[in-house]
Amino acid sequence: MRIADVMTRDLPTVAPGSSVREAAREMRRARVRALPVVEGDRLVGIVTDWDLAQAIADDGDAASRLLGDLMTTDLVAAAPDATFAEAAELMAERRVHHLLVRDGERLAGMLHLDVEWSELSGAIGSPMATFTAPI
């Protein structure tokens, strides 16, 4: 089975020009912990609840700060035809819980891994059980 078979599609997204407040509201509305950042059809970043928390802790007026200034642009992504084992290995290697799935420059979906890293070493042999929703 490939990650395209179980990834979350039709994700809410935000633009680099969106504010921290807009992203936080969208995360709350969609009940997610990460949002892909897109410019048109092109995936350019990701912002997580942790990114927003850091921005607020670091800046007294963070709510109006733009996502383009704090989003992660060193993207950890896989192709839709990647296997669960390949996805789990990539996520463990890069120590991320959200794996963007992209087709070229276009966002195709996202996976969320909800385990502790110490548990992952034993899960790689059967990673299907480690992928969960929501993102």
Contacts in CASP RR format, 6 or more apart in sequence:
PFRMAT RR
TARGET T0000
AUTHOR 0000-0000-0000
METHOD contacts of the structure
MODEL  1
MRIADVMTRDLPTVAPGSSVREAAREMRRARVRALPVVEGDRLVGIVTDW
DLAQAIADDGDAASRLLGDLMTTDLVAAAPDATFAEAAELMAERRVHHLL
VRDGERLAGMLHLDVEWSELSGAIGSPMATFTAPI
1 83 0 8 1.000
1 84 0 8 1.000
1 128 0 8 1.000
2 80 0 8 1.000
2 81 0 8 1.000
2 82 0 8 1.000
2 83 0 8 1.000
3 78 0 8 1.000
3 80 0 8 1.000
3 81 0 8 1.000
3 82 0 8 1.000
3 83 0 8 1.000
3 84 0 8 1.000
3 87 0 8 1.000
3 99 0 8 1.000
3 101 0 8 1.000
3 111 0 8 1.000
4 80 0 8 1.000
4 81 0 8 1.000
4 101 0 8 1.000
4 108 0 8 1.000
6 111 0 8 1.000
6 131 0 8 1.000
7 80 0 8 1.000
7 101 0 8 1.000
7 108 0 8 1.000
7 109 0 8 1.000
7 110 0 8 1.000
7 111 0 8 1.000
8 109 0 8 1.000
8 110 0 8 1.000
8 111 0 8 1.000
8 112 0 8 1.000
8 133 0 8 1.000
8 134 0 8 1.000
8 135 0 8 1.000
9 108 0 8 1.000
9 109 0 8 1.000
11 32 0 8 1.000
11 35 0 8 1.000
11 36 0 8 1.000
11 107 0 8 1.000
11 109 0 8 1.000
11 110 0 8 1.000
11 135 0 8 1.000
12 26 0 8 1.000
12 29 0 8 1.000
12 30 0 8 1.000
12 32 0 8 1.000
12 35 0 8 1.000
13 35 0 8 1.000
13 36 0 8 1.000
13 37 0 8 1.000
13 38 0 8 1.000
13 107 0 8 1.000
14 22 0 8 1.000
14 23 0 8 1.000
14 26 0 8 1.000
14 35 0 8 1.000
14 36 0 8 1.000
14 37 0 8 1.000
14 38 0 8 1.000
14 47 0 8 1.000
14 67 0 8 1.000
15 37 0 8 1.000
15 38 0 8 1.000
15 39 0 8 1.000
15 40 0 8 1.000
15 67 0 8 1.000
16 37 0 8 1.000
16 39 0 8 1.000
16 44 0 8 1.000
16 45 0 8 1.000
16 66 0 8 1.000
16 67 0 8 1.000
16 68 0 8 1.000
16 71 0 8 1.000
17 66 0 8 1.000
17 67 0 8 1.000
17 68 0 8 1.000
18 26 0 8 1.000
18 37 0 8 1.000
18 66 0 8 1.000
18 67 0 8 1.000
19 63 0 8 1.000
19 64 0 8 1.000
19 65 0 8 1.000
19 66 0 8 1.000
19 67 0 8 1.000
20 52 0 8 1.000
20 55 0 8 1.000
20 56 0 8 1.000
20 62 0 8 1.000
20 63 0 8 1.000
20 64 0 8 1.000
20 65 0 8 1.000
20 66 0 8 1.000
20 67 0 8 1.000
20 70 0 8 1.000
21 63 0 8 1.000
21 64 0 8 1.000
23 35 0 8 1.000
23 47 0 8 1.000
23 52 0 8 1.000
23 67 0 8 1.000
24 52 0 8 1.000
24 63 0 8 1.000
26 35 0 8 1.000
27 33 0 8 1.000
27 34 0 8 1.000
27 35 0 8 1.000
27 49 0 8 1.000
27 52 0 8 1.000
31 134 0 8 1.000
32 134 0 8 1.000
32 135 0 8 1.000
33 48 0 8 1.000
33 49 0 8 1.000
33 98 0 8 1.000
33 112 0 8 1.000
33 134 0 8 1.000
33 135 0 8 1.000
34 46 0 8 1.000
34 47 0 8 1.000
34 48 0 8 1.000
34 49 0 8 1.000
34 97 0 8 1.000
34 98 0 8 1.000
34 110 0 8 1.000
34 112 0 8 1.000
34 135 0 8 1.000
35 46 0 8 1.000
35 47 0 8 1.000
35 48 0 8 1.000
36 43 0 8 1.000
36 45 0 8 1.000
36 46 0 8 1.000
36 100 0 8 1.000
36 107 0 8 1.000
36 109 0 8 1.000
36 110 0 8 1.000
37 43 0 8 1.000
37 44 0 8 1.000
37 45 0 8 1.000
37 46 0 8 1.000
37 47 0 8 1.000
37 67 0 8 1.000
37 68 0 8 1.000
37 71 0 8 1.000
38 44 0 8 1.000
38 45 0 8 1.000
38 107 0 8 1.000
41 105 0 8 1.000
41 106 0 8 1.000
41 107 0 8 1.000
42 105 0 8 1.000
42 106 0 8 1.000
43 75 0 8 1.000
43 77 0 8 1.000
43 100 0 8 1.000
43 102 0 8 1.000
43 105 0 8 1.000
43 106 0 8 1.000
43 107 0 8 1.000
44 71 0 8 1.000
44 73 0 8 1.000
45 71 0 8 1.000
45 72 0 8 1.000
45 73 0 8 1.000
45 75 0 8 1.000
46 71 0 8 1.000
46 72 0 8 1.000
46 75 0 8 1.000
46 98 0 8 1.000
46 100 0 8 1.000
47 67 0 8 1.000
47 70 0 8 1.000
47 71 0 8 1.000
47 72 0 8 1.000
48 72 0 8 1.000
48 98 0 8 1.000
51 70 0 8 1.000
51 71 0 8 1.000
51 72 0 8 1.000
52 62 0 8 1.000
54 70 0 8 1.000
55 62 0 8 1.000
55 65 0 8 1.000
55 70 0 8 1.000
56 62 0 8 1.000
56 63 0 8 1.000
59 65 0 8 1.000
75 100 0 8 1.000
75 102 0 8 1.000
76 90 0 8 1.000
76 91 0 8 1.000
76 94 0 8 1.000
76 96 0 8 1.000
76 98 0 8 1.000
76 99 0 8 1.000
76 100 0 8 1.000
77 99 0 8 1.000
77 100 0 8 1.000
77 101 0 8 1.000
77 102 0 8 1.000
78 86 0 8 1.000
78 87 0 8 1.000
78 90 0 8 1.000
78 99 0 8 1.000
78 100 0 8 1.000
78 101 0 8 1.000
78 102 0 8 1.000
79 101 0 8 1.000
79 102 0 8 1.000
79 103 0 8 1.000
79 104 0 8 1.000
80 101 0 8 1.000
80 103 0 8 1.000
80 108 0 8 1.000
80 109 0 8 1.000
82 90 0 8 1.000
82 101 0 8 1.000
84 127 0 8 1.000
84 128 0 8 1.000
84 131 0 8 1.000
85 124 0 8 1.000
85 125 0 8 1.000
85 127 0 8 1.000
87 99 0 8 1.000
87 111 0 8 1.000
87 127 0 8 1.000
87 131 0 8 1.000
88 113 0 8 1.000
88 120 0 8 1.000
88 123 0 8 1.000
88 124 0 8 1.000
88 127 0 8 1.000
88 130 0 8 1.000
89 124 0 8 1.000
90 99 0 8 1.000
91 97 0 8 1.000
91 99 0 8 1.000
91 111 0 8 1.000
91 113 0 8 1.000
91 120 0 8 1.000
92 117 0 8 1.000
92 120 0 8 1.000
92 121 0 8 1.000
92 124 0 8 1.000
95 117 0 8 1.000
96 113 0 8 1.000
97 112 0 8 1.000
97 113 0 8 1.000
97 114 0 8 1.000
98 110 0 8 1.000
98 111 0 8 1.000
98 112 0 8 1.000
98 113 0 8 1.000
98 135 0 8 1.000
99 110 0 8 1.000
99 111 0 8 1.000
99 112 0 8 1.000
99 113 0 8 1.000
100 107 0 8 1.000
100 109 0 8 1.000
100 110 0 8 1.000
101 107 0 8 1.000
101 108 0 8 1.000
101 109 0 8 1.000
101 110 0 8 1.000
101 111 0 8 1.000
102 108 0 8 1.000
102 109 0 8 1.000
110 135 0 8 1.000
111 131 0 8 1.000
111 135 0 8 1.000
112 131 0 8 1.000
112 132 0 8 1.000
112 133 0 8 1.000
112 134 0 8 1.000
112 135 0 8 1.000
113 120 0 8 1.000
113 130 0 8 1.000
113 131 0 8 1.000
113 132 0 8 1.000
114 130 0 8 1.000
114 132 0 8 1.000
115 123 0 8 1.000
115 130 0 8 1.000
119 130 0 8 1.000
120 130 0 8 1.000
123 129 0 8 1.000
123 130 0 8 1.000
END
